[in-house]
Amino acid sequence: MNDTIAADSLTIYPRQALPEKWFYQIIAFLRINHTEGFVGENQFRNQISPAAYHPVSIVLGRGDVLIAHTEVLWKTITHHEQDYIIYGLSGVLVYPAFQGQGYGRKIVQAGTDYIRNQPNADLAIVICDAQNVAFYEKCGWQFVDNRLLLGDRSNPYHSEEKFALRFLSDRAKQHQGDFKNSPIYFGDEW
Ligand SMILES: CC(C)(COP(=O)(O)OP(=O)(O)OC[C@H]1O[C@@H](n2cnc3c(N)ncnc32)[C@H](O)[C@@H]1OP(=O)(O)O)[C@@H](O)C(=O)NCCC(=O)NCCS
């Protein structure tokens, strides 16, 4: 029961390359911890995120044991008549036995670094419940006093969730002011 495997490993996998041993630990955690995403028409959901968001999983494990995970996703949004490629972190998790030991910060840092290295990234976003804001702030993300609009563009609704933004490209930095006071249409949340 006490096999000792010395080192943690941090590995980045595009969706098609994610080994099953990690996939099933990630999806099992999400099914229990984010129940709302796995009910109704999603009762038999067997993917972490839709392929349309170009998912890449970052996995921190030891041997075959999953410790922490985040997914990096991206899509295009239009705000004030500008198109932006927006990356985001999703599926951030630390298995309970490893919480409170700095793994959450480590996996968020790895995801954030990965996004920073994407040459096409204009913006980066983290969307979360109010209860996780302090955690992401400790990881260096700054929350915006603004609202996200979700759903159909012709009849969107305000998200209740909080979000933090980073401005990565020069163009996004030049237009930073546009993101302060007018709600941002995000479409379907990932
Ligand atoms: C949220 C979660 C990822 C944090 O992971 P973790 O490994 O426990 O976090 P860390 O140990 O790296 O903590 C980093 C810092 O954030 C703080 N922190 C961690 N969770 C926090 C929370 N929920 N609220 C406020 N602060 C928090 C820690 O105290 C620590 O601060 P310190 O450096 O001043 O001591 C983890 O609790 C988890 O998986 N929760 C369930 C899934 C979830 O809610 N994911 C987020 C979805 S948006």
Ligand as a Chemical Component Dictionary entry (heavy atoms), coordinates in Angstrom:
data_LIG
# 
_chem_comp.id                   LIG 
_chem_comp.type                 NON-POLYMER 
_chem_comp.pdbx_formal_charge   0 
_chem_comp.three_letter_code    LIG 
# 
loop_
_chem_comp_atom.comp_id 
_chem_comp_atom.atom_id 
_chem_comp_atom.alt_atom_id 
_chem_comp_atom.type_symbol 
_chem_comp_atom.charge 
_chem_comp_atom.model_Cartn_x 
_chem_comp_atom.model_Cartn_y 
_chem_comp_atom.model_Cartn_z 
_chem_comp_atom.pdbx_ordinal 
LIG C1  C1  C 0 -9.370  25.244 -5.237  1  
LIG C2  C2  C 0 -8.222  24.206 -5.246  2  
LIG C3  C3  C 0 -7.786  23.959 -6.700  3  
LIG C4  C4  C 0 -7.059  24.788 -4.426  4  
LIG O1  O1  O 0 -5.960  23.856 -4.487  5  
LIG P1  P1  P 0 -4.917  23.714 -3.274  6  
LIG O2  O2  O 0 -3.840  22.803 -3.709  7  
LIG O3  O3  O 0 -5.638  23.387 -2.039  8  
LIG O4  O4  O 0 -4.359  25.216 -3.166  9  
LIG P2  P2  P 0 -2.901  25.671 -2.674  10 
LIG O5  O5  O 0 -2.465  24.796 -1.552  11 
LIG O6  O6  O 0 -1.988  25.736 -3.849  12 
LIG O7  O7  O 0 -3.213  27.123 -2.136  13 
LIG C5  C5  C 0 -2.628  28.293 -2.670  14 
LIG C6  C6  C 0 -3.110  29.453 -1.820  15 
LIG O8  O8  O 0 -4.518  29.644 -2.012  16 
LIG C7  C7  C 0 -5.201  29.529 -0.750  17 
LIG N1  N1  N 0 -6.453  28.838 -1.026  18 
LIG C8  C8  C 0 -6.609  27.564 -1.478  19 
LIG N2  N2  N 0 -7.932  27.302 -1.647  20 
LIG C9  C9  C 0 -8.593  28.409 -1.295  21 
LIG C10 C10 C 0 -9.969  28.757 -1.286  22 
LIG N3  N3  N 0 -10.934 27.899 -1.668  23 
LIG N4  N4  N 0 -10.294 29.994 -0.883  24 
LIG C11 C11 C 0 -9.327  30.876 -0.494  25 
LIG N5  N5  N 0 -8.010  30.626 -0.508  26 
LIG C12 C12 C 0 -7.646  29.398 -0.911  27 
LIG C13 C13 C 0 -4.278  28.744 0.137   28 
LIG O9  O9  O 0 -4.540  29.028 1.495   29 
LIG C14 C14 C 0 -2.922  29.225 -0.318  30 
LIG O10 O10 O 0 -2.660  30.487 0.247   31 
LIG P3  P3  P 0 -1.246  30.797 0.992   32 
LIG O11 O11 O 0 -0.191  30.616 -0.049  33 
LIG O12 O12 O 0 -1.400  32.193 1.466   34 
LIG O13 O13 O 0 -1.149  29.775 2.066   35 
LIG C15 C15 C 0 -8.639  22.863 -4.583  36 
LIG O14 O14 O 0 -9.126  23.137 -3.303  37 
LIG C16 C16 C 0 -9.698  22.094 -5.339  38 
LIG O15 O15 O 0 -9.394  21.262 -6.188  39 
LIG N6  N6  N 0 -10.979 22.351 -5.019  40 
LIG C17 C17 C 0 -12.063 21.633 -5.670  41 
LIG C18 C18 C 0 -12.193 21.949 -7.149  42 
LIG C19 C19 C 0 -12.341 23.423 -7.392  43 
LIG O16 O16 O 0 -13.115 24.112 -6.744  44 
LIG N7  N7  N 0 -11.580 23.929 -8.399  45 
LIG C20 C20 C 0 -11.632 25.303 -8.802  46 
LIG C21 C21 C 0 -12.628 25.403 -9.864  47 
LIG S1  S1  S 0 -12.772 27.043 -10.467 48 
# 
loop_
_chem_comp_bond.comp_id 
_chem_comp_bond.atom_id_1 
_chem_comp_bond.atom_id_2 
_chem_comp_bond.value_order 
_chem_comp_bond.pdbx_ordinal 
LIG C1  C2  SING 1  
LIG C2  C3  SING 2  
LIG C2  C4  SING 3  
LIG C2  C15 SING 4  
LIG C4  O1  SING 5  
LIG O1  P1  SING 6  
LIG P1  O2  DOUB 7  
LIG P1  O3  SING 8  
LIG P1  O4  SING 9  
LIG O4  P2  SING 10 
LIG P2  O5  DOUB 11 
LIG P2  O6  SING 12 
LIG P2  O7  SING 13 
LIG O7  C5  SING 14 
LIG C5  C6  SING 15 
LIG C6  O8  SING 16 
LIG C6  C14 SING 17 
LIG O8  C7  SING 18 
LIG C7  N1  SING 19 
LIG C7  C13 SING 20 
LIG N1  C8  SING 21 
LIG N1  C12 SING 22 
LIG C8  N2  DOUB 23 
LIG N2  C9  SING 24 
LIG C9  C10 SING 25 
LIG C9  C12 DOUB 26 
LIG C10 N3  SING 27 
LIG C10 N4  DOUB 28 
LIG N4  C11 SING 29 
LIG C11 N5  DOUB 30 
LIG N5  C12 SING 31 
LIG C13 O9  SING 32 
LIG C13 C14 SING 33 
LIG C14 O10 SING 34 
LIG O10 P3  SING 35 
LIG P3  O11 DOUB 36 
LIG P3  O12 SING 37 
LIG P3  O13 SING 38 
LIG C15 O14 SING 39 
LIG C15 C16 SING 40 
LIG C16 O15 DOUB 41 
LIG C16 N6  SING 42 
LIG N6  C17 SING 43 
LIG C17 C18 SING 44 
LIG C18 C19 SING 45 
LIG C19 O16 DOUB 46 
LIG C19 N7  SING 47 
LIG N7  C20 SING 48 
LIG C20 C21 SING 49 
LIG C21 S1  SING 50 
# 
